[in-house]
Amino acid sequence: MSMHHTWNTSANEYNRFEKKWHYYERVAERLVKALPTVSDSNVLELACGTGACTILLSRLAKKGRVTAIERSPAMLKLAKQNVKTARQSNVSFIHGDVRDLSALVRGKKFDVVACNSALWQFPEQENLMRDLYVTLEEGGVLAFNIPIWFRSKKESLDYRKTVDGVLSKHNIDTAEFWRKRRPIDYPSLLSAYAFSVIKDVRYSVDMQVLERKEWRLIPIFARRWGVFRDLPKEVAHEIRREVDLKTRSWPENRDTKSRWRLILARTIR
């Protein structure tokens, strides 16, 4: 099943979860609050989902315009409904993949590009940064957030040790496996494409235990170890079992915090 298809099949559950808990709205609030925008800003949102961040952006740029891009038809349909219900009339939507960003925006320029809880999932990040630089006005701002999966270095090392154990058992090259999954150094990547980082901070959002459990029932997040989807199915399933057993004892499973990293960068001309 493709990731695109999984987002479509998850759309209704995702929307019901968001309406109940307002989780992604709360994650987006810190992002939107950090934006150095004025009311007449022209804003581009990448991967708008069902519109939680879109509505916040539209209220911030109340005399401007928000253009929201989403590749999942099911998510996009719900975003349009939610924005309409919120009575925000300054939003337009584009159905498409950010890999086609230049064609989607057709030469339009934006003061701000924002992406709530999705940018790290996009392929071809170098090409995306190049396109974003061209899309932004001089001095324009790019804002996005990234989840922080591990509370400590020990948790990260325990996770990797568990995965390596299964990979070695099946004679899979662990070094090559992790090379393909090397974390992106966003400050360096942004600098390479003529962005200057103006803010790089961590923040947290409260998340109740029941809320976290319901989040994990959404199909797209039930596959939360999806980083293994290119492995043989039996190996991926074994890794998920072993990781689940290991992480049950982690404090984060009893924690009420969801941790994020917020990055703001400005174009340099």
SULHUFEN-V450184 format. One line per field, one symbol per residue. phi: phi as a letter, one per 30 degrees, with the letter a starting at -180 (. if undefined). Layout:
phi->???
This chain:
phi->.ddedddddcedddddddddchddddddedddddddccdcdccccchdicjededdddddcdccbccccacdedddedddddddddicccbbbbdlcddceeddchidcbdbcbbchbeddddhdddddddddddddeidccbabbdcdcdadddddddddddeddddechcddddededcdedddedddddciccdcabbcbbbdbdedddddedddedcdcdcddcdddeeddddddedddddddeddeddcdccccbccbcbcdcc
